[in-house]
Amino acid sequence: MTLDKESRIYRKALLRGVGKCVTMLATETARRKFRPLVEWACGRALGYDPQIEGSRALLLYDLINHYPDANPFIDIVEKRFFSSMRKSDGHWLFVQECELLALFSINGNRRARRILDRGYDVLYGRLCRIRPERIAAPYIPEPDNFAALCEQLLLDAKSVAAQSMFGRIAKDVGRLCLRDAFWNSLAESVHLSVGFVLGDRRLAALVGRIEPSAEVKAYKAALALADEERCRTEPPTLGYRKVYNQINERGTFGIRYMVRRWRVHGRTKDIEGLARLYRVENDCDVRAQLLDMFSVPDTRCEGYLPLDDLLRDSASEDESLSRAALGVLSHVRNTRVHDMALDRIRERGASYELFEVLAFNYQEEDDEILISASRKLGGLSHDAFAVLARLAEHDSGVRLSNRMLSHLYGLLHCTCCREMCVLEMGRRGLLTNEMLNDCLHDASIEIRCYAARLLKRRAAHNTERSNP
């Protein structure tokens, strides 16, 4: 569709999940104008990183409730709900539609509940028709979608209907487990999904009330087996020489987080030993893989790896070695590291790895070059904004400028990253009441709650001032 300037602004707000797209629907004229975009959003997975931030269902629910009749929008949601459940790339759209229908259902919309119940029947029917021995694709979406649907069907855990629904789910999944051990993982997945919403205590109460049967026993047995398997498959903690030998034989597969584990368990001798092997290693590929293990977040390798070696490897003509060294330097705060990244961006242009290094070594005078560099990273631009947003956390050791915070607030697509900026802007008094009113409708429930608390605090303060 061809969009005018105002519609483009609205579409951008939709994609970012900001409350502005809700407050912009204040007039009947605006509701008519932006309705096609709201309808478009109902059939699109809007989340930037839904695995981390969740879906945009709550935002869509608020948007739809600005219109007198929800049914035309539910028509779109229903269609995409059933079409996405069988698509390998449709999981997050299915989750969004599922959560959106659940919101309507919880608030009394019987049609939405009927759609969810019918979805359960259809999806379970598909699971029953699957023959594990004939699965050729590397991924089938139905098990993950079934777990997500069960999660939404059980949101109201106190009701008798929820208890009955959980009993049905346990029996249905248990029936699959009796048929083939392949489905044991589905029992664990469903249990984890439901537990995420209900909490361990409420879930345990529901489990305790299930009437015993062969299917229920199979369900519980699958969960017990999953616990045993998890304990059995936890990778062993290797010494640094075994790690080095494995890297030479087959790379870092399965051991990439070993250095971080050593740090957690206080095994500094292993960290020092692997760092010594890096210093004397001549093979560029092995050297790069050693550095890759030290580049894992929270590894905190400063003091173990010589800065001169890291700076030299970051300029290597071997691309893998250079990238691995920059990955380590992106967690090292040092003036020489800052100057190296700044000079190289100015001389050769920005890469995502160099951007990360300069961002971690942030100085207020770098604002212009960081903003300019982020715009030139193409598809990685939003990831670059997220790198900067993480520095807005109160304990990051960095103080972003007010200008940078405002810049990020207006650009971030990730709601988790935006929350960090909003909290810091709130601490500095940079959030106007208009901005907070927008935040009341943000896709992030955490941002909504924070904005409500801050507005309430301001209102109380103004009342005290007017009534001394």
Buried (B, 14 or more C-beta within 10 A) or exposed (E): EEEEEEBEBBBBBBBBBBBBBBBBBEEEEBBEBBBEBBBBBBBBBBBBBBEEBBBBBBBBBBBBBBBEEBEEBBEBBBEBBBBBBBEEEBBBBBBBBBBBBBBBBBEEBEBBBEBBBEBBEBBBEBBEEBEEEEEEEEEBBBBBBBBBBBBBBBBBBEEEEBBEBBBBBBBBBBBBBBEEEBBBBBBBBBBBBBBEBBEEEBBEBBBEEBEEBEBBBBBBBBBEBBEEEEEEEEEEBBBBEBBBEBBEEEBBEEBBBBBBBBBEEEBEEBBBBBBEBBEEBEEBBBBBBBBBBBBBEEBBBEEBBEBEBBBEBBEBEBEBBBBBBBBBBBBBEBEBBBEBBBEBBEEEEBBBBBBBBBBBBBEEEBBEBBBEBBEBBEEBBBBBBBBBBBBBBEEBEBBBBBEBBBBBBEBBBBBBBBBBBBBBBBEEEBBEEEBBBBBBBBBBEBBBEBBEEBBEEEEEEEEEEEEE
